[in-house]
Amino acid sequence: MSVPLTLLGLLEREPSHGYDLKRDYDSYFGRTKPLPFGQVYATLARLSRDGLVAPGEVEAGDGPDRKRYAITTEGKQEFDTWLSEPVEPEPHLQTVLFAKVVLALMLGRSAEQYLDTQRAAHLQRMRQLTELKRQDNLIDALLADHALFHLEADLRWIDMTAARLPSLAAAVTS
C-alpha cells in the first residue's frame, strides 16, 4: 500500500486536515493496521516539499490549530499516473513458505510437519475471514475475499508441495 499516493487520492476528493485524512485512511485502508498520526504528517510534509500538495493557512478550531491540505496539479498528475498503471503481478517465487520447506528439508527436519502446521493456521484464518464476511459490511467482505483467495492459493500450493516432498528432498539434499 502506498500511503503517499493513497493520501493524494483522498485529497483529490476534497482538501482535508491531517486528522480527517487519517480517519478516512483507517476507515477504508487501515482496518487492521491504522496509520500513525506521525506518519500522516510526515507524509504530508514530504508531499508538500515535493509540490504534490499545498498546505492552507492555519485554522483555529476546537482543538489544536490545523492546516487544510489540497492536492496540486502536479499531485493530481502523479496520482492519475499511479492509478492508471496496473499493479505489478508478484510471482512470489521465493516466499517464506517455500524457504521454510526447503530449509527444513536441507536440515533433515520435518517439512511435512511444518506444512501441516501452516495448513492449520491458514484454515483458522480462513474461518476468521469467513466470519468477517457475515457482518454485512461490503468493504470488509471484499477485503476478506481478497485475503481468502490468497490463502486458498497457498493451501493448494501446500498440498501440492506435500505430495512432492520426497522429490524436493532429493533435489535439495543432493
CNS distance restraints for C-alpha pairs under 8 A (distance, minus, plus):
assign (resid   1 and name CA) (resid   6 and name CA) 7.85 0.50 0.50
assign (resid   2 and name CA) (resid   6 and name CA) 6.03 0.50 0.50
assign (resid   3 and name CA) (resid   7 and name CA) 6.05 0.50 0.50
assign (resid   3 and name CA) (resid  43 and name CA) 7.75 0.50 0.50
assign (resid   4 and name CA) (resid   8 and name CA) 6.25 0.50 0.50
assign (resid   4 and name CA) (resid  43 and name CA) 6.13 0.50 0.50
assign (resid   4 and name CA) (resid  44 and name CA) 7.74 0.50 0.50
assign (resid   4 and name CA) (resid  47 and name CA) 7.26 0.50 0.50
assign (resid   5 and name CA) (resid   9 and name CA) 6.26 0.50 0.50
assign (resid   5 and name CA) (resid  78 and name CA) 7.96 0.50 0.50
assign (resid   5 and name CA) (resid  79 and name CA) 6.08 0.50 0.50
assign (resid   5 and name CA) (resid  82 and name CA) 7.54 0.50 0.50
assign (resid   6 and name CA) (resid  10 and name CA) 6.32 0.50 0.50
assign (resid   6 and name CA) (resid  25 and name CA) 7.84 0.50 0.50
assign (resid   7 and name CA) (resid  11 and name CA) 6.10 0.50 0.50
assign (resid   7 and name CA) (resid  21 and name CA) 6.87 0.50 0.50
assign (resid   7 and name CA) (resid  25 and name CA) 7.53 0.50 0.50
assign (resid   8 and name CA) (resid  12 and name CA) 6.16 0.50 0.50
assign (resid   8 and name CA) (resid  52 and name CA) 7.93 0.50 0.50
assign (resid   8 and name CA) (resid  53 and name CA) 7.75 0.50 0.50
assign (resid   8 and name CA) (resid  71 and name CA) 6.50 0.50 0.50
assign (resid   8 and name CA) (resid  75 and name CA) 6.71 0.50 0.50
assign (resid   8 and name CA) (resid  76 and name CA) 7.45 0.50 0.50
assign (resid   8 and name CA) (resid  79 and name CA) 6.38 0.50 0.50
assign (resid   9 and name CA) (resid  13 and name CA) 6.96 0.50 0.50
assign (resid   9 and name CA) (resid  79 and name CA) 6.48 0.50 0.50
assign (resid  10 and name CA) (resid  14 and name CA) 7.20 0.50 0.50
assign (resid  10 and name CA) (resid  21 and name CA) 6.96 0.50 0.50
assign (resid  10 and name CA) (resid  24 and name CA) 7.79 0.50 0.50
assign (resid  10 and name CA) (resid  25 and name CA) 7.97 0.50 0.50
assign (resid  11 and name CA) (resid  15 and name CA) 5.37 0.50 0.50
assign (resid  11 and name CA) (resid  16 and name CA) 6.40 0.50 0.50
assign (resid  11 and name CA) (resid  21 and name CA) 7.85 0.50 0.50
assign (resid  11 and name CA) (resid  69 and name CA) 7.40 0.50 0.50
assign (resid  11 and name CA) (resid  70 and name CA) 6.05 0.50 0.50
assign (resid  11 and name CA) (resid  71 and name CA) 5.70 0.50 0.50
assign (resid  12 and name CA) (resid  70 and name CA) 7.59 0.50 0.50
assign (resid  12 and name CA) (resid  71 and name CA) 6.01 0.50 0.50
assign (resid  12 and name CA) (resid  76 and name CA) 7.06 0.50 0.50
assign (resid  14 and name CA) (resid  70 and name CA) 7.13 0.50 0.50
assign (resid  15 and name CA) (resid  68 and name CA) 6.08 0.50 0.50
assign (resid  15 and name CA) (resid  69 and name CA) 5.31 0.50 0.50
assign (resid  15 and name CA) (resid  70 and name CA) 4.38 0.50 0.50
assign (resid  15 and name CA) (resid  71 and name CA) 7.07 0.50 0.50
assign (resid  16 and name CA) (resid  20 and name CA) 6.09 0.50 0.50
assign (resid  16 and name CA) (resid  21 and name CA) 6.44 0.50 0.50
assign (resid  16 and name CA) (resid  68 and name CA) 4.97 0.50 0.50
assign (resid  16 and name CA) (resid  69 and name CA) 5.39 0.50 0.50
assign (resid  16 and name CA) (resid  70 and name CA) 6.82 0.50 0.50
assign (resid  17 and name CA) (resid  21 and name CA) 6.34 0.50 0.50
assign (resid  17 and name CA) (resid  66 and name CA) 6.57 0.50 0.50
assign (resid  17 and name CA) (resid  67 and name CA) 5.82 0.50 0.50
assign (resid  17 and name CA) (resid  68 and name CA) 4.43 0.50 0.50
assign (resid  17 and name CA) (resid  69 and name CA) 6.03 0.50 0.50
assign (resid  18 and name CA) (resid  22 and name CA) 6.17 0.50 0.50
assign (resid  18 and name CA) (resid  37 and name CA) 7.97 0.50 0.50
assign (resid  18 and name CA) (resid  40 and name CA) 6.46 0.50 0.50
assign (resid  18 and name CA) (resid  41 and name CA) 6.52 0.50 0.50
assign (resid  18 and name CA) (resid  44 and name CA) 7.83 0.50 0.50
assign (resid  18 and name CA) (resid  66 and name CA) 7.94 0.50 0.50
assign (resid  18 and name CA) (resid  67 and name CA) 7.60 0.50 0.50
assign (resid  18 and name CA) (resid  68 and name CA) 7.40 0.50 0.50
assign (resid  18 and name CA) (resid  69 and name CA) 7.63 0.50 0.50
assign (resid  19 and name CA) (resid  23 and name CA) 6.27 0.50 0.50
assign (resid  19 and name CA) (resid  37 and name CA) 7.65 0.50 0.50
assign (resid  20 and name CA) (resid  24 and name CA) 6.17 0.50 0.50
assign (resid  21 and name CA) (resid  25 and name CA) 5.92 0.50 0.50
assign (resid  21 and name CA) (resid  40 and name CA) 7.72 0.50 0.50
assign (resid  22 and name CA) (resid  26 and name CA) 5.96 0.50 0.50
assign (resid  22 and name CA) (resid  35 and name CA) 6.49 0.50 0.50
assign (resid  22 and name CA) (resid  36 and name CA) 7.89 0.50 0.50
assign (resid  22 and name CA) (resid  37 and name CA) 6.92 0.50 0.50
assign (resid  22 and name CA) (resid  40 and name CA) 6.60 0.50 0.50
assign (resid  23 and name CA) (resid  27 and name CA) 6.04 0.50 0.50
assign (resid  24 and name CA) (resid  28 and name CA) 6.20 0.50 0.50
assign (resid  25 and name CA) (resid  29 and name CA) 5.34 0.50 0.50
assign (resid  25 and name CA) (resid  30 and name CA) 6.05 0.50 0.50
assign (resid  25 and name CA) (resid  34 and name CA) 7.88 0.50 0.50
assign (resid  25 and name CA) (resid  35 and name CA) 7.29 0.50 0.50
assign (resid  26 and name CA) (resid  30 and name CA) 4.03 0.50 0.50
assign (resid  26 and name CA) (resid  31 and name CA) 5.65 0.50 0.50
assign (resid  26 and name CA) (resid  33 and name CA) 7.69 0.50 0.50
assign (resid  26 and name CA) (resid  34 and name CA) 5.17 0.50 0.50
assign (resid  26 and name CA) (resid  35 and name CA) 6.35 0.50 0.50
assign (resid  27 and name CA) (resid  31 and name CA) 6.17 0.50 0.50
assign (resid  28 and name CA) (resid 139 and name CA) 7.41 0.50 0.50
assign (resid  30 and name CA) (resid  34 and name CA) 4.52 0.50 0.50
assign (resid  30 and name CA) (resid  35 and name CA) 6.40 0.50 0.50
assign (resid  35 and name CA) (resid  39 and name CA) 6.75 0.50 0.50
assign (resid  35 and name CA) (resid  40 and name CA) 7.02 0.50 0.50
assign (resid  36 and name CA) (resid  40 and name CA) 6.60 0.50 0.50
assign (resid  37 and name CA) (resid  41 and name CA) 6.44 0.50 0.50
assign (resid  38 and name CA) (resid  42 and name CA) 6.00 0.50 0.50
assign (resid  39 and name CA) (resid  43 and name CA) 5.85 0.50 0.50
assign (resid  40 and name CA) (resid  44 and name CA) 6.15 0.50 0.50
assign (resid  41 and name CA) (resid  45 and name CA) 6.07 0.50 0.50
assign (resid  42 and name CA) (resid  46 and name CA) 6.34 0.50 0.50
assign (resid  43 and name CA) (resid  47 and name CA) 6.10 0.50 0.50
assign (resid  44 and name CA) (resid  48 and name CA) 5.97 0.50 0.50
assign (resid  44 and name CA) (resid  53 and name CA) 7.44 0.50 0.50
assign (resid  45 and name CA) (resid  49 and name CA) 6.07 0.50 0.50
assign (resid  46 and name CA) (resid  50 and name CA) 6.11 0.50 0.50
assign (resid  47 and name CA) (resid  51 and name CA) 6.23 0.50 0.50
assign (resid  47 and name CA) (resid  52 and name CA) 5.11 0.50 0.50
assign (resid  47 and name CA) (resid  53 and name CA) 5.60 0.50 0.50
assign (resid  48 and name CA) (resid  52 and name CA) 5.77 0.50 0.50
assign (resid  48 and name CA) (resid  53 and name CA) 4.80 0.50 0.50
assign (resid  48 and name CA) (resid  54 and name CA) 5.62 0.50 0.50
assign (resid  48 and name CA) (resid  55 and name CA) 7.02 0.50 0.50
assign (resid  51 and name CA) (resid  72 and name CA) 7.04 0.50 0.50
assign (resid  51 and name CA) (resid  74 and name CA) 6.83 0.50 0.50
assign (resid  51 and name CA) (resid  75 and name CA) 7.17 0.50 0.50
assign (resid  52 and name CA) (resid  71 and name CA) 6.10 0.50 0.50
assign (resid  52 and name CA) (resid  72 and name CA) 5.32 0.50 0.50
assign (resid  52 and name CA) (resid  73 and name CA) 7.38 0.50 0.50
assign (resid  52 and name CA) (resid  74 and name CA) 5.42 0.50 0.50
assign (resid  52 and name CA) (resid  75 and name CA) 3.87 0.50 0.50
assign (resid  52 and name CA) (resid  76 and name CA) 7.59 0.50 0.50
assign (resid  52 and name CA) (resid  78 and name CA) 7.81 0.50 0.50
assign (resid  53 and name CA) (resid  69 and name CA) 6.39 0.50 0.50
assign (resid  53 and name CA) (resid  70 and name CA) 5.44 0.50 0.50
assign (resid  53 and name CA) (resid  71 and name CA) 4.30 0.50 0.50
assign (resid  53 and name CA) (resid  72 and name CA) 5.10 0.50 0.50
assign (resid  53 and name CA) (resid  75 and name CA) 6.19 0.50 0.50
assign (resid  54 and name CA) (resid  69 and name CA) 5.61 0.50 0.50
assign (resid  54 and name CA) (resid  70 and name CA) 5.30 0.50 0.50
assign (resid  54 and name CA) (resid  71 and name CA) 6.29 0.50 0.50
assign (resid  54 and name CA) (resid  72 and name CA) 6.41 0.50 0.50
assign (resid  55 and name CA) (resid  67 and name CA) 6.09 0.50 0.50
assign (resid  55 and name CA) (resid  68 and name CA) 5.93 0.50 0.50
assign (resid  55 and name CA) (resid  69 and name CA) 4.39 0.50 0.50
assign (resid  55 and name CA) (resid  70 and name CA) 6.42 0.50 0.50
assign (resid  56 and name CA) (resid  67 and name CA) 5.57 0.50 0.50
assign (resid  56 and name CA) (resid  68 and name CA) 5.19 0.50 0.50
assign (resid  56 and name CA) (resid  69 and name CA) 5.83 0.50 0.50
assign (resid  56 and name CA) (resid  70 and name CA) 7.42 0.50 0.50
assign (resid  57 and name CA) (resid  67 and name CA) 5.95 0.50 0.50
assign (resid  57 and name CA) (resid  68 and name CA) 7.22 0.50 0.50
assign (resid  58 and name CA) (resid  65 and name CA) 6.16 0.50 0.50
assign (resid  58 and name CA) (resid  66 and name CA) 5.38 0.50 0.50
assign (resid  58 and name CA) (resid  67 and name CA) 4.73 0.50 0.50
assign (resid  58 and name CA) (resid  68 and name CA) 7.52 0.50 0.50
assign (resid  59 and name CA) (resid  65 and name CA) 5.49 0.50 0.50
assign (resid  59 and name CA) (resid  66 and name CA) 5.17 0.50 0.50
assign (resid  59 and name CA) (resid  67 and name CA) 6.04 0.50 0.50
assign (resid  59 and name CA) (resid  68 and name CA) 7.77 0.50 0.50
assign (resid  60 and name CA) (resid  64 and name CA) 7.03 0.50 0.50
assign (resid  60 and name CA) (resid  65 and name CA) 4.65 0.50 0.50
assign (resid  60 and name CA) (resid  66 and name CA) 6.53 0.50 0.50
assign (resid  61 and name CA) (resid  65 and name CA) 5.99 0.50 0.50
assign (resid  61 and name CA) (resid  66 and name CA) 7.37 0.50 0.50
assign (resid  71 and name CA) (resid  75 and name CA) 5.55 0.50 0.50
assign (resid  71 and name CA) (resid  76 and name CA) 6.52 0.50 0.50
assign (resid  72 and name CA) (resid  76 and name CA) 6.21 0.50 0.50
assign (resid  73 and name CA) (resid  77 and name CA) 6.29 0.50 0.50
assign (resid  74 and name CA) (resid  78 and name CA) 6.15 0.50 0.50
assign (resid  75 and name CA) (resid  79 and name CA) 6.10 0.50 0.50
assign (resid  76 and name CA) (resid  80 and name CA) 5.95 0.50 0.50
assign (resid  77 and name CA) (resid  81 and name CA) 6.10 0.50 0.50
assign (resid  78 and name CA) (resid  82 and name CA) 6.30 0.50 0.50
assign (resid  79 and name CA) (resid  83 and name CA) 5.98 0.50 0.50
assign (resid  80 and name CA) (resid  84 and name CA) 6.05 0.50 0.50
assign (resid  81 and name CA) (resid  85 and name CA) 6.39 0.50 0.50
assign (resid  94 and name CA) (resid  98 and name CA) 6.24 0.50 0.50
assign (resid  94 and name CA) (resid  99 and name CA) 6.63 0.50 0.50
assign (resid  95 and name CA) (resid  99 and name CA) 6.26 0.50 0.50
assign (resid  96 and name CA) (resid 100 and name CA) 6.09 0.50 0.50
assign (resid  97 and name CA) (resid 101 and name CA) 6.36 0.50 0.50
assign (resid  98 and name CA) (resid 102 and name CA) 6.21 0.50 0.50
assign (resid  99 and name CA) (resid 103 and name CA) 5.98 0.50 0.50
assign (resid 100 and name CA) (resid 104 and name CA) 5.95 0.50 0.50
assign (resid 100 and name CA) (resid 111 and name CA) 7.80 0.50 0.50
assign (resid 101 and name CA) (resid 105 and name CA) 6.29 0.50 0.50
assign (resid 101 and name CA) (resid 111 and name CA) 5.27 0.50 0.50
assign (resid 101 and name CA) (resid 114 and name CA) 7.34 0.50 0.50
assign (resid 101 and name CA) (resid 115 and name CA) 7.58 0.50 0.50
assign (resid 102 and name CA) (resid 106 and name CA) 6.09 0.50 0.50
assign (resid 102 and name CA) (resid 111 and name CA) 7.77 0.50 0.50
assign (resid 102 and name CA) (resid 168 and name CA) 7.86 0.50 0.50
assign (resid 102 and name CA) (resid 169 and name CA) 7.79 0.50 0.50
assign (resid 102 and name CA) (resid 172 and name CA) 7.00 0.50 0.50
assign (resid 103 and name CA) (resid 107 and name CA) 6.06 0.50 0.50
assign (resid 104 and name CA) (resid 108 and name CA) 6.14 0.50 0.50
assign (resid 104 and name CA) (resid 109 and name CA) 4.78 0.50 0.50
assign (resid 104 and name CA) (resid 110 and name CA) 6.17 0.50 0.50
assign (resid 104 and name CA) (resid 111 and name CA) 5.33 0.50 0.50
assign (resid 105 and name CA) (resid 109 and name CA) 5.72 0.50 0.50
assign (resid 105 and name CA) (resid 110 and name CA) 6.86 0.50 0.50
assign (resid 105 and name CA) (resid 111 and name CA) 6.02 0.50 0.50
assign (resid 105 and name CA) (resid 169 and name CA) 5.58 0.50 0.50
assign (resid 105 and name CA) (resid 172 and name CA) 7.13 0.50 0.50
assign (resid 105 and name CA) (resid 173 and name CA) 7.42 0.50 0.50
assign (resid 106 and name CA) (resid 169 and name CA) 7.28 0.50 0.50
assign (resid 106 and name CA) (resid 172 and name CA) 6.08 0.50 0.50
assign (resid 106 and name CA) (resid 173 and name CA) 5.69 0.50 0.50
assign (resid 110 and name CA) (resid 114 and name CA) 6.63 0.50 0.50
assign (resid 111 and name CA) (resid 115 and name CA) 6.13 0.50 0.50
assign (resid 111 and name CA) (resid 165 and name CA) 7.68 0.50 0.50
assign (resid 112 and name CA) (resid 116 and name CA) 6.13 0.50 0.50
assign (resid 112 and name CA) (resid 162 and name CA) 6.32 0.50 0.50
assign (resid 112 and name CA) (resid 165 and name CA) 7.62 0.50 0.50
assign (resid 113 and name CA) (resid 117 and name CA) 6.19 0.50 0.50
assign (resid 114 and name CA) (resid 118 and name CA) 6.08 0.50 0.50
assign (resid 115 and name CA) (resid 119 and name CA) 5.95 0.50 0.50
assign (resid 115 and name CA) (resid 158 and name CA) 6.30 0.50 0.50
assign (resid 115 and name CA) (resid 162 and name CA) 7.07 0.50 0.50
assign (resid 116 and name CA) (resid 120 and name CA) 6.26 0.50 0.50
assign (resid 117 and name CA) (resid 121 and name CA) 6.33 0.50 0.50
assign (resid 118 and name CA) (resid 122 and name CA) 6.16 0.50 0.50
assign (resid 119 and name CA) (resid 123 and name CA) 6.16 0.50 0.50
assign (resid 119 and name CA) (resid 155 and name CA) 6.44 0.50 0.50
assign (resid 119 and name CA) (resid 158 and name CA) 7.07 0.50 0.50
assign (resid 120 and name CA) (resid 124 and name CA) 6.15 0.50 0.50
assign (resid 121 and name CA) (resid 125 and name CA) 6.25 0.50 0.50
assign (resid 122 and name CA) (resid 126 and name CA) 6.11 0.50 0.50
assign (resid 122 and name CA) (resid 151 and name CA) 6.32 0.50 0.50
assign (resid 122 and name CA) (resid 155 and name CA) 7.33 0.50 0.50
assign (resid 123 and name CA) (resid 127 and name CA) 6.28 0.50 0.50
assign (resid 124 and name CA) (resid 128 and name CA) 6.47 0.50 0.50
assign (resid 125 and name CA) (resid 129 and name CA) 6.20 0.50 0.50
assign (resid 126 and name CA) (resid 130 and name CA) 6.03 0.50 0.50
assign (resid 126 and name CA) (resid 148 and name CA) 6.06 0.50 0.50
assign (resid 126 and name CA) (resid 151 and name CA) 7.21 0.50 0.50
assign (resid 127 and name CA) (resid 131 and name CA) 6.23 0.50 0.50
assign (resid 128 and name CA) (resid 132 and name CA) 6.29 0.50 0.50
assign (resid 129 and name CA) (resid 133 and name CA) 6.37 0.50 0.50
assign (resid 129 and name CA) (resid 144 and name CA) 5.38 0.50 0.50
assign (resid 129 and name CA) (resid 145 and name CA) 7.84 0.50 0.50
assign (resid 129 and name CA) (resid 147 and name CA) 7.82 0.50 0.50
assign (resid 129 and name CA) (resid 148 and name CA) 7.01 0.50 0.50
assign (resid 130 and name CA) (resid 134 and name CA) 6.80 0.50 0.50
assign (resid 130 and name CA) (resid 144 and name CA) 7.20 0.50 0.50
assign (resid 131 and name CA) (resid 135 and name CA) 7.24 0.50 0.50
assign (resid 132 and name CA) (resid 140 and name CA) 6.96 0.50 0.50
assign (resid 132 and name CA) (resid 141 and name CA) 6.83 0.50 0.50
assign (resid 132 and name CA) (resid 144 and name CA) 7.07 0.50 0.50
assign (resid 133 and name CA) (resid 137 and name CA) 7.22 0.50 0.50
assign (resid 133 and name CA) (resid 140 and name CA) 6.60 0.50 0.50
assign (resid 133 and name CA) (resid 141 and name CA) 4.51 0.50 0.50
assign (resid 133 and name CA) (resid 144 and name CA) 6.53 0.50 0.50
assign (resid 133 and name CA) (resid 145 and name CA) 7.99 0.50 0.50
assign (resid 134 and name CA) (resid 141 and name CA) 7.81 0.50 0.50
assign (resid 136 and name CA) (resid 141 and name CA) 7.41 0.50 0.50
assign (resid 137 and name CA) (resid 141 and name CA) 6.05 0.50 0.50
assign (resid 138 and name CA) (resid 142 and name CA) 6.12 0.50 0.50
assign (resid 139 and name CA) (resid 143 and name CA) 6.28 0.50 0.50
assign (resid 140 and name CA) (resid 144 and name CA) 5.96 0.50 0.50
assign (resid 141 and name CA) (resid 145 and name CA) 6.07 0.50 0.50
assign (resid 142 and name CA) (resid 146 and name CA) 6.28 0.50 0.50
assign (resid 143 and name CA) (resid 147 and name CA) 6.37 0.50 0.50
assign (resid 144 and name CA) (resid 148 and name CA) 5.96 0.50 0.50
assign (resid 145 and name CA) (resid 149 and name CA) 6.13 0.50 0.50
assign (resid 146 and name CA) (resid 150 and name CA) 6.55 0.50 0.50
assign (resid 147 and name CA) (resid 151 and name CA) 6.20 0.50 0.50
assign (resid 148 and name CA) (resid 152 and name CA) 5.97 0.50 0.50
assign (resid 149 and name CA) (resid 153 and name CA) 6.26 0.50 0.50
assign (resid 150 and name CA) (resid 154 and name CA) 6.28 0.50 0.50
assign (resid 151 and name CA) (resid 155 and name CA) 6.16 0.50 0.50
assign (resid 152 and name CA) (resid 156 and name CA) 6.37 0.50 0.50
assign (resid 153 and name CA) (resid 157 and name CA) 6.29 0.50 0.50
assign (resid 154 and name CA) (resid 158 and name CA) 6.07 0.50 0.50
assign (resid 155 and name CA) (resid 159 and name CA) 6.19 0.50 0.50
assign (resid 156 and name CA) (resid 160 and name CA) 6.15 0.50 0.50
assign (resid 157 and name CA) (resid 161 and name CA) 5.94 0.50 0.50
assign (resid 158 and name CA) (resid 162 and name CA) 6.02 0.50 0.50
assign (resid 159 and name CA) (resid 163 and name CA) 6.35 0.50 0.50
assign (resid 160 and name CA) (resid 164 and name CA) 6.45 0.50 0.50
assign (resid 161 and name CA) (resid 165 and name CA) 6.02 0.50 0.50
assign (resid 164 and name CA) (resid 168 and name CA) 6.07 0.50 0.50
assign (resid 165 and name CA) (resid 169 and name CA) 5.83 0.50 0.50
assign (resid 166 and name CA) (resid 170 and name CA) 6.31 0.50 0.50
assign (resid 167 and name CA) (resid 171 and name CA) 6.28 0.50 0.50
assign (resid 168 and name CA) (resid 172 and name CA) 6.22 0.50 0.50
assign (resid 169 and name CA) (resid 173 and name CA) 5.97 0.50 0.50
assign (resid 170 and name CA) (resid 174 and name CA) 5.95 0.50 0.50
